[in-house]
Amino acid sequence: MIIDFERLKEISDIHGDSFYLLDSKKFEQNYKELQKAFRDIYSNTYIAYSYKTNYIPKLCKIVNENGGFAEVVSDMEYQIALKIGVESQNIYYNGPYKNPSAVEKLLLDGGIVNVDSHYELEIIKIIASKYPENLLSVGLRCNFDINDGVKSRFGFDVESEDFVDVINLINDINNIELTGLHCHFASRYIETWTGRPERMLNLISKYFNEPPKFISVGGGLFGKMAPSLKEQFDFDIPSYEDYAEVVATQFRDFFEDMEFSKQPKLIIEPGSALVGDAMKFAAKVINIKDIRGKKMATLAGSIYNINPTLNKKNPPVKAYHNVENEDKLRMYEDIDLGGYTCIESDYLYRGYTGEMSVGDYMVFENVGSYSVVLKPPFILPNFAVVDYNEETNSIEIIKHRETFDDVFRTYEF
Ligand SMILES: *Cc1c(COP(=O)(O)O)cnc(C)c1O
């Protein structure tokens, strides 16, 4: 069963004029499909889900239940992983700013810390000397040029003296083991992907006698999109299989002659690629006006709910008409759908064409990545998230809408 106006109205009556619709089934399907695409070529592939992209605990649990890992970049996210019962050896702690006590706890519990800079290594050296009986597992974030026109600020420049020094330093300490190498670049274009496994595998040849336990090539993969979104890009959007072809094939060829137990885990760290199309946002149409010939609607949602990175793309959108208001239904051409904030540029969609009336719900698709996690508490607290199951037409509350207290608890009055 596909959602209709009546169902949206029912959800809205409980949870407010705007709310997110999660599709956790879709997320799980994406997870399995992406994993299969890679495993069909290189069977020792694992998904470490990027928590920061959308850390809804239910999603993190789905990953854990399917044998996936947690890719965290803060102690806050590390705590989510612990809270939902992820085993420490399945937690990869990345990012440029790490909490020393979280680093210590994770390392002592057998998790992996991917070192981003020298200052982290100093922290880890102290932990190592404090606990000489524990073997600590670290990886190194590698930085090289992937021809995307960006000079990344993360990790160690693999062509520098620094890199060699860091490897030597780690090898000199008995109870720190360099168990893997890691890289991540934000660019999603397929052309920028060829070099990632290539450079990583070169580093393995150069610096490791035996292959390490893991090689992580990071995230930065496109997810699935509706045609209306795809056509706003001036290049083809790669599929899961396209990425697997480029990445997993190089791993397969490189480790072909090695017995399976020695082949390293290939880790990918998708966020957007799994969750982008697994969430929608429903916003009620509050009013429609005409300003000097320009039609504009005000919605009970904002661009900051669906696209806080303001990437200028129009999301796929569907209107669900208010059945009680059918006589007011009008055809609009090139109407802009504005948000509830007082920012002039707050438009969820520019140039919409279709029928609309006040009280309708506009449902925006492909809003799963960098939305709930990045929405500022500007003008309104954040909205509810409900998991909507299309097969059973049932809903499950995932996050309650925020209240005044949620936003102001930390302020002194
Ligand atoms: C953000 C991030 C990811 C996921 O990126 P997407 O944009 O969701 O593809 C993966 N790994 C690291 C280290 C990250 O910082």
The ligand as an SDF file (V2000), in Angstrom:
LIG
                    3D

 15 15  0  0  0  0  0  0  0  0999 V2000
   31.2820   11.4420    6.0530 C   0  0  0  0  0  0  0  0  0  0  0  0
   32.1240   10.2570    5.9710 C   0  0  0  0  0  0  0  0  0  0  0  0
   31.6980    9.1060    5.2930 C   0  0  0  0  0  0  0  0  0  0  0  0
   30.3720    9.0050    4.5500 C   0  0  0  0  0  0  0  0  0  0  0  0
   30.2210    9.9430    3.5650 O   0  0  0  0  0  0  0  0  0  0  0  0
   28.9320   10.0580    2.6190 P   0  0  0  0  0  0  0  0  0  0  0  0
   28.9190   11.4870    2.2390 O   0  0  0  0  0  0  0  0  0  0  0  0
   27.7320    9.7410    3.4250 O   0  0  0  0  0  0  0  0  0  0  0  0
   29.1500    9.1340    1.5050 O   0  0  0  0  0  0  0  0  0  0  0  0
   32.5400    8.0120    5.3200 C   0  0  0  0  0  0  0  0  0  0  0  0
   33.7270    8.0370    5.9470 N   0  0  0  0  0  0  0  0  0  0  0  0
   34.1730    9.1320    6.5990 C   0  0  0  0  0  0  0  0  0  0  0  0
   35.4810    9.0990    7.2800 C   0  0  0  0  0  0  0  0  0  0  0  0
   33.3860   10.2760    6.6350 C   0  0  0  0  0  0  0  0  0  0  0  0
   33.8410   11.3590    7.2800 O   0  0  0  0  0  0  0  0  0  0  0  0
  1  2  1  0
  2  3  1  0
  2 14  2  0
  3  4  1  0
  3 10  2  0
  4  5  1  0
  5  6  1  0
  6  7  2  0
  6  8  1  0
  6  9  1  0
 10 11  1  0
 11 12  2  0
 12 13  1  0
 12 14  1  0
 14 15  1  0
M  END
$$$$
